[in-house]
Amino acid sequence: MMTRSLFLLILLTALVGLGGCATQPQFKGTILDPALPAPDFTLTDHNGQPFTLSEQRGKVVLLFFGFASCPDICPAELANLAAVYRELGAAANDLEVALITLYPERDTPERLARYVEAFNPTFVGLHAEQTTLAPVLKEYGVFAERRDLPGSALGYTIDHSGFVYLIDTSGRWRAIFAHGTPVADILSDVRFFIRERGGSDGG
């Protein structure tokens, strides 16, 4: 599921991309054209350190919103991003992957650390109080809704959208990948944006 505003944004950028496809690279994800300044935020990483998006300039950043006890979307998507990281080889030095938890009440820093590092030791888990997190979700068009689980020890889960957001090395929001986008497609676009900066390519 997605918010109406994000749906309209994806539709608009897809149509713009079709209009200019003769001169544009063959991107695999949904490209934002023109690119947007990525909404900035400061959250806390799983090591207790502040993580500010605008301070990641010089790297391609892949953002994903999920949580450690997610049964399906999150592990599948993080496994795909781990595969992208491996396939980049030396160019992975120019990539940052961050999971922003939608379940901060349960995802302690220690739990986040165990979770993200199980996929890749360089991945970052980010958390914040709901009051800090809410505007970030709104700016990125993230759908997240609590669903009660009667009889479950968890009590409730979070139904959420599964997009991956690509921020380029200049801090611009350039692409969105739908849940289930093949690894090869994400890898192709990430390589382009790393090369755009002139970064190394290990592939």
N, C-alpha and C positions, 0 to 999 in steps of 0.2 A: 504494500500500500504506500501511497505518497500523498503529500499535500497537493492541493490544487495549484498553488503557486509554483511548486517544483515541476509538476506535470507540464504547465504552460511554458516554463523555462526550457525544459527538454524539447518540447515540440518546436518552439521558436528556433532554438539553436540547430535542431535537426534540419529545419526548412532552410535556414540560412546556409548551412553546410551544403545542402543539395544545390543551392544556387551558385555556389562557388567551387564546386567539386572539380572543375576543369583545371584549376590552378592550385588547389590545396593538396597536401599530402593525403594519402589514403589512411585516415585515422580509423580506428576500430571502435573507440568509445564515442559517447556523445560529446562533441566539442562545443564549448561556449565561444561563440564568435559574434561580437567581440568578447575577448576575455574580460573577466571581472576581477577587481581587487578582491582577494580572498578575505572574508570577514575575519578579523584578527581576534585572538582570545589568549588568555593566560590561564592554564589549568595546572594541576600538580601531577608530576609523573610518579611512577611506582617506586622511585627512590626518594620521594619526598622533595624533589626539586621543582621549581617553577618551569613550565614549558610554555613559551610564547611562540605562536605560529610565525609572527613576523621576524623572529630571530633565527628562523631556519633558512633564510635566504641563502642561495647558493646550492641548495639541494632540491630535488623533486620530492614532494611530500605526498604520501598516500594516506588519507584519513578514512577510518571506518568507525562506525558507531555500533556498539554491541555490548555484550556482557559475558562474563566467564561461565555462567551456567546455561547459556544459550545452547539448545540441543542440536541445532541444525545449521542455520544460516551462518552464524559466526565461525564455528570451526571450519566449515567448508571454505569460507571466504579468506580466513587467515591462512589456511593451508595453501590456497592459490597464491596469496601474496608472498608467502614463504618461497614458493616455487619461482615466482617472478624474481625475487631477491637472489636466489641461487643461480638462475639462468643469466643474470646480469654479469656475473663474474666480478672483475675488478671495478666495473662501473657501479656496483652496488654501494660503493663509498659515497656516491652522489644521490642516494635514496634514503629517505626517512619514512618508516611505516609506523603509524600511531593508531591505537585503538582507544576511543573515548567511550568510557563505560556509561551505559544507560541505567545501571543498577548500582549506584554508589553506596547505597545502604548496605549492600552485601559485598561488593567488590572492594575489599580493603586493599591497601597498597601491596601487602604481602601476597594476597590472592591474585591480584593483577599481575604481579611479577612472575609468579609461577605459571600463570596462564599464557601470557604473551611470549615468555622466554621458551616455552615448550615448542612454539612454532619457529622462533628465531631469537637468539639471544640479544640481537640488536633492536628488536621491536620495543616500542614504548607503550605502556599502559597509562592512560590519563584519567583522572577523576576530579570531581568537584561537588560541592553542595548543589542540590537541585536549583536553588535560586541563581547560582552562577552558570549552571549548565543550560537552563531553559533558553536564554537568548541565543546561545550557540546553536542549539537545535533549530530554533526558528530561522536563523540566518542561513542555515544550510538546508532548510526544508526537510528536516528529518522527522519521520513519523515514529512516535514511540507512545505506546499505550499499555497501561497496566491491565493484566487479565488474571483474575483470581483462579487459584487451583485448589478447589475444595478437596480435602483429604491428602494433600501433598505436604511434605515437610517444608517445602519452599514457601508455601502460602500463596505466592503469586509469581507470575512471569511477566516479561515485557514483550509484547508484539511490536515489531519494528521493521522499518524499511532496511534494505540491505545494499545500499549504494556505496561505492568507493569513490572518493573525491580526490582528484589530482590537482595539486597546487604546484605551479612551475617554480623555477629557480629564482624568479623575480617576485614571487609572492602573489602571482595571479592565479585565479581559479580557472583552469583550462579545460577540464574534462570530468565526466561522470561515467562510471561503469556500473551497469546493472548487475544485480546478484546473478551469479552463474556465468558471467562473461569469461570465455576461455582464457587460460593463462597466456597463451600465445598472443592473444589480442591485447591484453593489458601490457604485456612485455613489449610489444611493438610500439605502443604509444609512449610508454615510459622511456624507452631507448631514444625515441625522437626528441623528447623534451630534455633529456640529458645531453644529447648531441647538440641541441639548439644552444645550449650554454657553452658547448665546447668541451664537455666532460669526457672522461675516458670511457671506452666501451670494451667490456671484456667479452662480448659475445661475437 
